Amino acid sequence: MAAANSTETDVAKQLVFRHLQQHFSLNPGQVDILDLTLADLLPGGAHSFSVREHDVLDGNEYYYIVIDGRVYCNHVAGDFVRLLRDYRYFEKLDWNASQMLLIYQHFEIPRAASYPVTETVLKDSPSLYAAYPQVTPPVLTQSRGGLTLTFYMSTIGREAPVKWTVTISPDYHVEAHQDEPLQPR
């Protein structure tokens, strides 16, 4: 997937600023915006940004994705589903497990110092999950009949991973289930 040029990124950033003003009464001078440069991990042409209010320490972060001039924000209820619908996901079926997890995580999982256990994490820190051999990288099973995304999340300070299963029907009904934290073997 090709990285976006700076003009496209600037246009996307302006759309985010407009959204912040319209929906949250935040002006550009009140926030820091960071281009997450995730172009290789997102669907083609997508831009992603992290926005934080100045002097706000509660970790309240706004996560944005802009695709084809449409703006999606994690603080707007239903925007994950709206993104999938607008993108016409089930007609394309062109995201991999890492892409679906990244987008789902940013929109639907609270940011309480948790992180997904990805292939990279398992490769770079094998000893961290040695007691949990059932932990695998994210898996996406998809068809025009729906999708299932299965992945593990860990919380910093409590490494026992939790298995998540997310199903999305062709009419974009989302169900998520979390198991109890795994016990070491």
C-alpha positions in Angstrom: 0.0 0.0 0.0 1.4 3.3 -1.0 2.2 6.0 1.4 0.2 9.2 1.0 1.9 12.4 -0.1 2.1 15.5 2.1 -0.7 17.4 0.3 -3.1 14.5 0.8 -2.1 14.3 4.5 -2.5 18.1 4.9 -6.0 17.9 3.4 -6.9 15.0 5.7 -5.5 16.9 8.7 -7.8 19.9 7.9 -10.8 17.6 7.7 -9.8 16.3 11.2 -9.6 19.9 12.5 -13.0 20.7 11.1 -14.4 17.6 12.7 -12.9 18.5 16.1 -14.5 22.0 15.9 -17.9 20.7 14.8 -18.2 17.8 17.2 -16.1 18.6 20.2 -15.7 22.5 20.1 -11.9 22.1 19.9 -9.8 24.5 17.9 -6.5 23.7 16.3 -4.7 25.8 19.0 -6.2 23.6 21.8 -4.8 20.2 20.5 -1.7 18.4 19.4 -2.3 16.3 16.3 0.1 13.5 15.3 0.1 11.9 11.9 0.4 8.2 12.9 2.1 7.4 9.5 0.3 4.0 9.4 -0.2 4.1 5.6 1.4 0.7 5.2 -1.0 -0.8 7.8 -4.2 0.9 6.7 -6.3 0.4 3.6 -4.9 2.3 0.6 -5.4 6.1 0.7 -6.2 6.1 4.4 -4.7 8.6 6.8 -4.6 8.2 10.6 -4.1 10.7 13.3 -3.9 10.9 17.1 -5.2 14.0 18.8 -4.8 15.1 22.4 -6.0 18.2 24.1 -3.3 20.5 25.5 -2.8 20.2 29.2 -5.2 17.3 29.6 -3.6 14.5 31.5 -6.4 12.0 31.6 -5.1 10.3 28.4 -8.3 11.2 26.5 -7.1 10.6 23.0 -9.1 11.1 19.8 -8.1 8.6 17.1 -9.1 9.5 13.5 -9.0 7.8 10.2 -9.7 9.7 7.0 -10.6 7.7 3.9 -11.7 9.2 0.6 -12.5 12.5 2.4 -14.7 10.9 5.0 -13.7 11.3 8.7 -14.1 8.7 11.3 -13.4 9.2 15.0 -13.2 6.8 18.0 -15.3 9.3 20.1 -18.2 9.2 17.8 -20.5 6.2 18.6 -20.9 3.9 15.6 -18.0 5.3 13.6 -16.3 1.9 13.3 -19.4 0.4 11.7 -19.9 3.5 9.6 -16.3 3.2 8.3 -16.9 -0.4 7.3 -20.2 0.4 5.6 -18.9 3.5 3.8 -15.8 1.5 2.7 -18.2 -1.3 1.5 -16.0 -3.8 3.3 -17.9 -6.9 2.4 -17.7 -6.1 -1.3 -14.0 -5.8 -1.2 -12.7 -8.1 1.6 -9.3 -6.6 1.2 -8.0 -6.1 4.7 -5.8 -8.5 6.5 -5.9 -9.4 10.2 -3.4 -6.7 11.2 -5.4 -4.0 9.4 -8.7 -5.1 10.9 -7.2 -5.4 14.4 -5.6 -2.0 14.1 -8.8 -0.3 13.2 -11.0 -2.2 15.6 -8.5 -1.6 18.4 -8.4 2.1 17.9 -12.2 2.5 17.7 -13.6 -0.1 20.0 -11.1 -1.1 22.7 -10.5 1.3 25.7 -7.0 2.6 25.8 -6.2 1.4 29.3 -2.5 0.6 28.7 -3.4 -2.5 26.7 -1.8 -3.7 23.5 -2.5 -6.5 21.0 -0.3 -9.5 20.9 0.8 -9.4 17.3 3.2 -11.5 15.3 5.9 -8.9 15.9 5.4 -8.9 19.6 5.6 -12.7 19.7 8.7 -12.7 17.5 10.5 -9.9 19.4 9.5 -11.1 22.9 9.1 -14.9 22.8 9.9 -15.3 26.5 7.1 -13.0 27.5 4.5 -15.4 26.2 6.3 -18.7 26.7 3.9 -19.7 29.4 1.0 -19.2 27.1 1.6 -21.4 24.0 -2.0 -21.0 22.9 -1.4 -17.3 22.1 -1.2 -16.7 18.3 -1.0 -13.7 16.1 -4.4 -12.2 15.0 -6.5 -14.4 12.7 -9.1 -13.0 10.3 -11.6 -15.4 8.7 -13.8 -13.5 6.2 -16.2 -14.1 3.4 -19.2 -12.2 2.0 -21.1 -14.0 4.8 -19.3 -12.2 7.6 -16.0 -12.1 9.4 -14.4 -13.3 12.6 -11.4 -11.6 14.0 -9.6 -13.5 16.8 -6.7 -11.9 18.7 -5.1 -11.6 22.2 -4.7 -8.5 24.2 -2.3 -7.9 27.2 -2.3 -5.1 29.7 0.9 -3.6 30.7 1.8 -4.8 34.2 -0.4 -7.9 33.8 0.9 -9.9 31.0 -1.7 -12.7 31.1 -3.3 -12.3 27.7 -7.0 -12.2 27.1 -8.5 -13.8 24.0 -10.9 -11.6 22.0 -13.3 -12.8 19.3 -15.1 -10.2 17.2 -17.7 -11.2 14.6 -19.2 -8.8 12.1 -22.2 -9.9 10.0 -22.7 -8.7 6.4 -25.2 -6.2 7.7 -22.4 -4.8 10.0 -23.7 -6.1 13.3 -20.7 -6.3 15.6 -20.4 -8.7 18.5 -17.3 -8.9 20.7 -16.4 -11.5 23.3 -13.5 -11.5 25.8 -12.4 -14.6 27.6 -11.0 -14.6 31.1 -7.2 -13.9 31.2 -5.3 -17.1 30.3 -3.6 -19.1 33.0 0.1 -20.0 32.5 0.8 -23.6 31.5 
